[in-house]
Amino acid sequence: MAAPHSPRTDDWWREAVIYQVYPRSFADGDGDGTGDLAGVRARLPHLARLGVDAVWFTPWYASPLVDGGYDVSDYRTIDPAFGTLAEAEKLIAEAAELGIRVIVDIVPNHVSDQHPWFRAALAAGPGSPERELFHFRTGRGEGGELPPNNWPSQFSGPTWTRVPDGEWYLHLFTPEQPDLNWAHPAVRREHEEILRFWFERGVAGVRIDSAALLVKDPALADFEEGVDPHPYIDQDELHDVYRSWRSIADEYGAVFVGEVWLPDAERFARYLRPDELHTAFNFNFLACPWEPDRLRRAIDDTLAEHAPVGAPATWVLCNHDVTRTVTRYGRADTSFDFAKKAFGTPSDLALGTRRARAAALLTLALPGSVYLYQGEELGLPEADVPRTSIQDPMHFRSGGTDPGRDGCRVPLPWEADAPWCGFGTGAGPWLPQPEGWGRYAVDRQAADPDSMLALYRAALRLRRSEPGLGDGPLTWLPAGDGVLAFAREHGLVCVVNLSGQPAGLPPHEALLLASGPLDDAGRLPRDTAVWLRA
């Protein structure tokens, strides 16, 4: 096992680098083609050598896996495809021995249609107490044949499904994910007990899925574009829920990160007040194109949003829902928007890789915490998954026009020359790996000092050892058009050249790290970043 690194202090989360594991695709320990906890445990030394502070697991609970585990049937049981609860406890303990904390994913907006509560609700019938845990309603129209309202789905397709007795139930995602009624005290009580269950097992924090969607307008009023308040996003009553959760987390010294998509900066900041969530994902930066003015504005806006409540910013380039950075940055449109996803969008992967390397140094130099999606440290591109192999419900609910999210979920390559690139030793992986996937393998990159993996390892080592990196102030420096330059404390400077020509570097004592070589004149080439000691 790799030597453990020193854990952060009690406020470690303010500047942590947190690695996101999508368990199905990380490593397969039992040879059945699906990633599992045994595979993660075997690969923990990779994460220790990388230098991350914590690991966030997307849902590992019992689930029919209609939506990649975000359809939970039992929050206290590990899905058999991934392992057992005892194995999860071992993983948490073994990670702790390496100085790595564990964050789990909680999905409070909805459950699986196989959850005991929902099965009981279907069996109990209209007007029953069991149905009060969800949003069952009679339909509109003479015979109740129309949905109760016009709410749009978070995926494509309808948000209401009719059951045989004539009532309809609400699901903002797929029909297999019925929404819970957060006005019911039993729903709140159950989730508070779930939090305690996992905190008792040593998890350091919880990522809250779809954190702004839980509470609905009790009247279930129709949605009208541009009319506030929104009937199911960012309802004021949500803050009571998270204040209650925060009191539980404080008992255990645990932390929260919320998945909060909101355009209103003031309302976003409310979730980060001292008695609510510790952090929330920064989707403005994630979706931002590789353009200097837009990036600077996204950085400034993010820091300004967090300043009034004293919360640290979070920075992320990619996750299990988003087109991989290398592919996105190689396209003509380098922004991200779910509505724009389409088959066959061309990408210059060499250009995208150069930009992704520079973006890594930019992101890791910003104040706050960083989330790193598995495979980004390998420079993986978005995989072109054959249509016959796609499993993501976003694809099917779009009528086949949306390529879905499977392209960023293809199993990782560990060993270039091993079957399935070392992902597993038995059956082929649950999603096919593209031809040539082995060139991105960990073992091959570990032997190459110029690889993406080597860059990330070096950057995380410096981020840990340099007091100027992590949380703290940022000061913009004068720079030419298309160049971003900022100073951190203790003389640390980051320069990123997004212009079309080489750029001179500011005066400095040492070059600490570069995403690519300087030119013969010592200038910074386009789409390249450096860390300097001034």
N, C-alpha and C positions, 0 to 999 in steps of 0.2 A: 504494500500500500504506500501511496505517496505520503510524505511527511505533512502533518497538519499545519495549517497556517493560523496565525493568531486571530481569534474572533474579534468582532467589533465590540464597542462598548454598548451600553444599554440603548443608546439611540443609533445603533448600527444601521438601521433602515434609512437614515437620512442620506447616506452616501453609498449604500450597498450596490454591488453588481449581482443581480439575481438572474439565474439561468432558468429558462422555461423548458420543462420537459413535457413533451407530448408522449405519454407512455407507450402507445401502440407503435410508435415509430422510432423509439430511442435505441433499444437493444432487446433482442429476443433470447431469453435465458433457457427456455425449455424446448426450443426447436419447433414450435407450432406455427411460426410465421407471424405471430403478433408480439410486439414488444411487451415486456412485463417487468415486475419489480426485481426479479432475479437478474434480469439483464441490466437494470439500473445499478443494482448493488455491485455487479461485476465491473461496471464502468465508472464507479465513483472516483477512482484514481485519476481519470481523465479530467473530471471537474475540479479536483483538487489541484492538479498541475495547471489547469487553466487559470485558477485563482479567483473563483467566484465566492461570494459570501453566503449565498443561499440558493436553493432550488425551489422553483414553483412548479408543482405538478398540476396539469389539467386533470379533470375528474378521473379518479381511479376507482370509483364506487361501482357497486352492482348496477348494471345498465343493459338494456337491449341494444345499445350502441346505434340507435337510429340517427342520432346527431353527435357522433363521436364521443359519447359519454356525458353529454350535457342533458341527457334524459335519464335522470337518476331514479332508480327503483328502491335503493336502500343506502342511506348516507353513512351507515355504520358498518358496512360490509365492503370489502374489496371485491371487485368483479373477479370471478374465477379465471378469466382470461389473463388477468394481471398478477394473481397470486392470492395471498390470504392476509387477514388483519395482522397476524403474528409476523408475517414477512414485512409488512409496512412498518411495524414497530421496530423491527431489526434495522430496516433501512434508515429510519429516523435516527436511531442510536449510532449506526455506523457513519452516517453523514456527520453527526455531531462530533465524533472522534476525529474527523478531518477538518473540523472548524466550519462545517457547512450546515446552515439551518435549513429547515424544510417549511415551505408554505403550501397549503392545500387550497383547492378551489371549491368554493361553496356556490351552489346554483339555487338561489332562493326564490326566483320568480316563478319557477315551474318544476314539476316532477315528471317522471315517466308515466305513461298511461298504464304501466304495469306496477306502479307503486300501490301498496295495499290500500292507501287512502282512496285513490281514484277507483280502484276495482270495487271497493265497498260503496263508493258513491254511485257507480253505475248500477250496482245490484239493489241499492236501497230505494231508488226511484225519486220522482219529483217531490219537493217539499221536505225531504229528509234532512236530519242534522248532518249526515255524511256529505251531502251535496253543498252544504254551506261552507265547506272548506275550499270550494272552487267557485267558479263563476258560471253557474247554470242559470239559464234564462229561457223563457218562452220566446218564440220567434215573432217576427212582425208578419203582417199580411192576414188575410181572413182565416187561414188554417195554420198560422204560425210557420209557414213554409219559407219565410225570409229570415236571414240572420238578424239578431237583436240590434246590431248597429253596423256602422260602416268602417270600423277601425282597420287601418292598413297593417299588414303583417311585417315583422322584421325580416322575414324571408318573403319570397314571392308566394302568391296564393291567398286563400281565405284565412280569416282568423277565428272562424266559428265552425264547429262541426255538430251536426244533429245526431242524436242518439235514437235508438228505436222507439222510446216512449214519447218522442216528439220534442223534448227539450234540446237546447243547444249549449255547448260549453266553449269557453274562450281559450284560445291558445295563440299567443303572439308569435310563436315560432311554428313548429309542425303540429299536426293533430295528435301526435304521440307525446306532446309536451304540454299537458293542460296547466294553465296558470292557476296558482294558488290565490286564495282570498286573504290578503294581508290585513283585512279589517277584523278577521277572526282571531280571538286570543289564542286558540290552540295552535294556529300556524306560527305565531310569534314564539310561543312557549317551546314548540318543537325545535325551531331553529336555534334558540338559545341553548337548548340541551345538546344539539349537534355541535355547536361551537365548543361547549365544555368537554364533550366527548373527545374531540381532537386535541384540544389544548392539554387535556390530561395525558395524552399520549406523546406530548413533547413537541408538537408542531409550533413553530415560531410565529406563524401568521396565517392569514386567510386572504385569498383573492376573491372578491365578490363579483360574480358574473352578473351582467346586465343590472348593475346596482341602482340605476335610476328608474327602473320599470316596475318595481314591486307593487306599489300602491296605485289603485285605479279610482277614477271618479265613480263614486257609488251609484250615480245615476246612469252610468255607462252611456253618457251623451255622445252623439255622433261627433266624429272628428271633422274639424274645419281648418283648412290650411291657413296658417298665420294667426289663428285665434288662440289667445292664452287665457287660462292655463291649458296646457295639453292634457287630454283626458287620461293618459296613462304614462307620461314621462315627467319626472321631476315633480311629483306631487309633494306638497309641503309636509304631509304626514310622514313621509319617509324619514325625516330627520329624527323623529321620535324613535323609530326603529334603530337607527344607527347610534343614537345616544345610549340606548339600552345595551346594544352590542359592545360599545366602547367600554362600558363599565365592567363587562365580563372580561374583555381582552386585558384591561388594566390589572385585573386580579392575577393574571398569568404572565404579564409582561409581554403579551403578544401584540401583533400589529395587523392592520388592515390595508389592503390596496383595492380601491374600487374601480370597476369598469364603468366609467361615467362619461358618456358621449353627450356633451351639452355645448351649444354655441355661445351661450351667455356666460361670460367670465365671472360675473358677480354671483350668479346662481351656482356655477361650478364650485367656486371657493367655499360656499356654505357647507359642502360635504367635508371640507378639510378643517373645520373649526376644531379647536383643541379638545372638544368632548365628542367628536364624531370620528371620521376616518383619518388615519395617519397620512395616507397618500392616495392618489388616484392617477390612473393612466393618462398620459398626455397624447391624445390622438391628433391634435393639431400638428405637432411635430412629425408624427408618424406619416401622416398623409401629405406632408409638404413636399413640393417638387424640389429637385436639385437646382435651385436658383438662389443666388446670394441674397437678394433683397427679401425674398419670401422666407428663407431660412432665418435671416436675422430678425425679421418681424415675428416669426413663430417663437424664436427664443425669447425675445423681449416680452411678447404677450404672455408666454408661459410663466416667466419669472414675475411679471406684474400680477398675474392671477393669484400666485401663491403667496406673494409678499404680505398682503393684509392679514392673513391668518397664520403666518409664520411656518407654513408647511413647505417641505422640500419638493422640488419638481421631480418628475420621473421622465426618463427619456427612453424611447424605444423606436427601433427602425422597422421591426417586423414581428409578427406573431403567427399563431396557428390559423388565423383567418385571413392573412394579408399576403399578397404577392411578395415573394422573396426579394430582398434588397438588390442583389446582383442583377436580376432580371428587370426589375422596375427601373433602376437607374440606367439601364441600357436602352430604354425605350425613348421615343420622341417625346411622349408625355410621361414625366418621371413622378407625377403625383400618384396618389392612390385614392380610388373611389369605387366602392362596391358596384355602383350603377354602371361603371365604365368597363367592367371586366368582360372580356370577349375572347373567343378562340382565335388563335392565329396572329396575335399581336406580335410583331417582330421586335427583337431585342439584340443589341450588340453586346454580347456577354463580356468581351474584353474591356469595352468602355464601362459597362456596369460594374465589373470587378474593380477597376481602378477607382471609380467613384465610391464603391462600397468600402474600400480600404480607407479612403479619406474620411468617409462618413463615420467610420468606427472611431477614428481619433477625435473627430469633432465631438461625437456623442459622449465619449468617455472623458472628455475634458470639461464638459458642462457641469455646473453645480447641481448636486442632487443625486438621485439613484438612477441606475441604468438596468433595463431588462433586456436580456440577450436570449433570443429564441434559438433553440437547438439547431445546429447546422449552419448558423450564421458565422460562427467562428471557423467554419470550413469553406466559406464562400459558396455555398450551394446555390445553384440557380433554381428557379421555379421549374419543376419537372412537367413535361408534357405527358400527362396520364392519358392512355388510350380511352376513348369514350366508353368502351365496353368494360373498363375496369373502374370507372368513377363510382364512388359510393356516397359522396356528399349530397344531402338532401337539397341544398341550394340549387344544385344542377337540375335535379328532377322537378322541383317545384317551379323552376323557370321555364319549363317546357323544353329543356335541353339547350337553351341559349347561353346560360351562365356556365362557365367552365367549373365553377365551384372552387373549393378550397383544398382539394386533395393534392394539388401541385406543390404546396408547401409542406405537405405532411408525409411525403415519401420517406421510407425508412433510411436511417443514416448509414453511410459507408464507413466502416471501421478499419477493414483490412483489404487492401487493393486486390490481392490475388486470391482471397478466400471466397467460397460460395456465398452468394448474396452479399458480397463485399463485407463479410464478417458480421452482418446484422444478426444472423442466426445460423444454426447448423443443420436444420431439418427442412421443413416445408418452405416453399418460397414465401416472401413477405406478403403481407395482406394487401399492399399496393406495390405494383411492379417498379423496380428501380430502372431508370433509363440506361441505355447502352453507354458505356464509358463512365459510369458512376464511380468506379474505382479510382479514377484520377483525383477525386476529392477526398479519398480515404484518410483517416487520422494517421495511420502508420506512415503513409507516403508523405503527408504534410509535416509530420513530426521530424522527418529527416531533411527537410528543406528549410533553410533559414530565411528564405524569402516568401514562404507560404503565408496564406491568410491565417492559419493556425498560429504560426510563429509570431505574426504581428499582434494577434489578440493576446497571446501569452505575455509578450513583452509589454504591451499596453497595460494589462491588468497588474503586472508586477510593479510597474512604475506608479500606477494609480494607488496601489497599496502603500508604496514606500515614500512617495512624495507628499509632504503635508499640504502642498498647494492644490492638490487635486481632491475631488470629492465635494462635500458640501462647502458653502462659503460664497463670497462675493465674486462677481464677474465685472470686468471693466473693458469696454470696447476700446481698441486702439486705432489710430489713423491707418488707413490702408487704401490701396488703389481700387479702381472699379473692379467689381467681381471678386474681391478678396475679403475674407472675413478674418479678423485678427482680434484676439482678446487676451487679457491678462487675468491670471488667477493670483492668489496670494503666494508669497515666497518666491517671486520672480518667475513663475511659470507662465509661458506664453504659448498659445495655439494659433497657428496660421493655416488657413485653408484657401487654396486658389481655385475659384470657380470661374475664372475669366478664360479667355481664349488664348492667352499667351503667358509665358513664364513671368513670375513675379519675384522681385527682390525681397529678401528677408530683413526684418528689423534687426538692429544691433543686438547681439546676444553673446553669451559666454560659451554656451555649449548647445549642440543639437542632441536632444535626448532620444527622439524617435521620429521616423518619417514613414509615411505610408508608401512611398516609392522613392527612387533615387533622385537627387537634385541633378540639374543639367551641368554641363561642363563649366559654366560660369558661376555655379553655386546658387542658381536661382531655383525657385519652386515651380515645377511644371504644372500645367493645368490639371485639375482634378486630383490634386495631391495635397496632403496635410502634413504638418510637422508640429512637434512639441519642442519648445526651446526653453533654455534657462537664460533669462535676461541678466 
